[in-house]
Each structure stands twice: as C-alpha cells, then as structure tokens.
Amino acid sequence: MSDTPGVKPSHTPVSIRKQGNTGLKISWDDGHVSAYRFRFLRQNCPCAACVEEWTGRRLLDPETVPLDLVCTKVEPTGNYALSCTFSDYHNTGIYHFEHLRAICPCESCNGNRLE
C-alpha cells in the first residue's frame, strides 16, 4: 500500500480464472474478488480503436457489442495485464490490472467510483 498522499495503492491479482466463455474472476491481493462478464470487458476496452488516445473519449458504442459475445482466449501480458480475444474478432485491448480493478463492476466498487 502506498504511503504517498494522492497516490492510489496498486493491486495485484493472486488468482485469475476464466469462467467458461462468458466471464472472468479475479481474486486480488487485498482479498477483494472481481467478477467480469466478457461483454462488459469488451465494452470497456481501453485500446486506441475503442478510446480516443488524446481525449479519452469512448469511440466504441457499448450497445453495439453483441449480447452473445464470448471470449475465445485470455492471455497474460507481462506481469501487469491481460489480453483477450473476443468472438467479434477484437483482440487489441491490453487490460492493465489497474484498469481492471478500477472498472470492477461489483456493488461495493461501483459505489466508490467518482462520476
């Protein structure tokens, strides 16, 4: 945990498990567990095709992501991220662990997000 004011502590996954073709479950070093639907991850892809690099404006309309989207492959990227290949053939997003923790969809994390 960081003691520097204004710096958020980083979190490290201790377990990453694919839940069939529809979800991903991450257990974090602080005991928190995040469960992501793959459609949600695709809708929150951080790649340059989905997010404008300079402004951070989302380019991908989340409603265009198919309801029946599945993930065909999840791979580690170094010791800091995951790469996913989705059934819509999108595979350019690198999901940094900080990003995954920041977008955790659970009720506890959602309530702590800044709008």
Contacts in CASP RR format, 6 or more apart in sequence:
PFRMAT RR
TARGET T0000
AUTHOR 0000-0000-0000
METHOD contacts of the structure
MODEL  1
MSDTPGVKPSHTPVSIRKQGNTGLKISWDDGHVSAYRFRFLRQNCPCAAC
VEEWTGRRLLDPETVPLDLVCTKVEPTGNYALSCTFSDYHNTGIYHFEHL
RAICPCESCNGNRLE
1 9 0 8 1.000
2 8 0 8 1.000
2 9 0 8 1.000
2 10 0 8 1.000
10 97 0 8 1.000
10 98 0 8 1.000
11 28 0 8 1.000
11 29 0 8 1.000
11 30 0 8 1.000
11 32 0 8 1.000
11 97 0 8 1.000
11 98 0 8 1.000
11 101 0 8 1.000
12 28 0 8 1.000
12 29 0 8 1.000
12 97 0 8 1.000
13 26 0 8 1.000
13 27 0 8 1.000
13 28 0 8 1.000
13 29 0 8 1.000
13 97 0 8 1.000
14 27 0 8 1.000
14 28 0 8 1.000
14 29 0 8 1.000
14 31 0 8 1.000
15 25 0 8 1.000
15 26 0 8 1.000
15 27 0 8 1.000
16 24 0 8 1.000
16 25 0 8 1.000
16 26 0 8 1.000
16 27 0 8 1.000
16 74 0 8 1.000
16 76 0 8 1.000
16 82 0 8 1.000
17 24 0 8 1.000
17 25 0 8 1.000
17 26 0 8 1.000
18 24 0 8 1.000
18 71 0 8 1.000
18 74 0 8 1.000
19 25 0 8 1.000
19 35 0 8 1.000
21 38 0 8 1.000
21 70 0 8 1.000
21 71 0 8 1.000
21 72 0 8 1.000
21 87 0 8 1.000
22 37 0 8 1.000
22 38 0 8 1.000
22 39 0 8 1.000
22 70 0 8 1.000
22 71 0 8 1.000
23 35 0 8 1.000
23 36 0 8 1.000
23 37 0 8 1.000
23 38 0 8 1.000
23 71 0 8 1.000
24 35 0 8 1.000
24 36 0 8 1.000
24 38 0 8 1.000
24 41 0 8 1.000
24 71 0 8 1.000
24 74 0 8 1.000
24 82 0 8 1.000
25 33 0 8 1.000
25 34 0 8 1.000
25 35 0 8 1.000
25 36 0 8 1.000
26 33 0 8 1.000
26 34 0 8 1.000
26 36 0 8 1.000
26 100 0 8 1.000
27 33 0 8 1.000
28 34 0 8 1.000
28 101 0 8 1.000
32 104 0 8 1.000
32 108 0 8 1.000
32 109 0 8 1.000
34 100 0 8 1.000
34 101 0 8 1.000
34 104 0 8 1.000
34 105 0 8 1.000
34 106 0 8 1.000
34 109 0 8 1.000
35 105 0 8 1.000
35 106 0 8 1.000
36 100 0 8 1.000
36 103 0 8 1.000
36 104 0 8 1.000
36 105 0 8 1.000
37 105 0 8 1.000
38 69 0 8 1.000
38 70 0 8 1.000
38 71 0 8 1.000
38 84 0 8 1.000
38 86 0 8 1.000
39 65 0 8 1.000
39 66 0 8 1.000
39 67 0 8 1.000
39 69 0 8 1.000
40 103 0 8 1.000
40 105 0 8 1.000
41 71 0 8 1.000
41 84 0 8 1.000
41 95 0 8 1.000
42 65 0 8 1.000
42 69 0 8 1.000
42 84 0 8 1.000
42 86 0 8 1.000
42 88 0 8 1.000
42 90 0 8 1.000
43 60 0 8 1.000
43 62 0 8 1.000
43 65 0 8 1.000
44 103 0 8 1.000
45 51 0 8 1.000
45 60 0 8 1.000
45 90 0 8 1.000
45 92 0 8 1.000
45 93 0 8 1.000
45 95 0 8 1.000
46 93 0 8 1.000
46 94 0 8 1.000
46 95 0 8 1.000
46 96 0 8 1.000
46 99 0 8 1.000
47 92 0 8 1.000
47 93 0 8 1.000
47 94 0 8 1.000
48 92 0 8 1.000
49 59 0 8 1.000
49 60 0 8 1.000
49 90 0 8 1.000
49 92 0 8 1.000
50 58 0 8 1.000
50 59 0 8 1.000
50 60 0 8 1.000
50 93 0 8 1.000
51 57 0 8 1.000
51 58 0 8 1.000
51 59 0 8 1.000
51 60 0 8 1.000
52 58 0 8 1.000
52 59 0 8 1.000
65 88 0 8 1.000
66 87 0 8 1.000
66 88 0 8 1.000
68 87 0 8 1.000
69 86 0 8 1.000
69 87 0 8 1.000
69 88 0 8 1.000
70 86 0 8 1.000
70 87 0 8 1.000
71 84 0 8 1.000
71 85 0 8 1.000
71 86 0 8 1.000
71 87 0 8 1.000
72 85 0 8 1.000
72 86 0 8 1.000
72 87 0 8 1.000
73 84 0 8 1.000
73 85 0 8 1.000
73 91 0 8 1.000
74 82 0 8 1.000
74 83 0 8 1.000
74 84 0 8 1.000
74 85 0 8 1.000
75 82 0 8 1.000
75 83 0 8 1.000
75 84 0 8 1.000
76 82 0 8 1.000
76 83 0 8 1.000
77 83 0 8 1.000
77 94 0 8 1.000
80 96 0 8 1.000
80 97 0 8 1.000
81 94 0 8 1.000
81 95 0 8 1.000
81 96 0 8 1.000
81 97 0 8 1.000
81 99 0 8 1.000
82 94 0 8 1.000
82 95 0 8 1.000
82 97 0 8 1.000
82 100 0 8 1.000
83 91 0 8 1.000
83 93 0 8 1.000
83 94 0 8 1.000
83 95 0 8 1.000
84 91 0 8 1.000
84 93 0 8 1.000
84 95 0 8 1.000
85 91 0 8 1.000
101 109 0 8 1.000
104 110 0 8 1.000
END
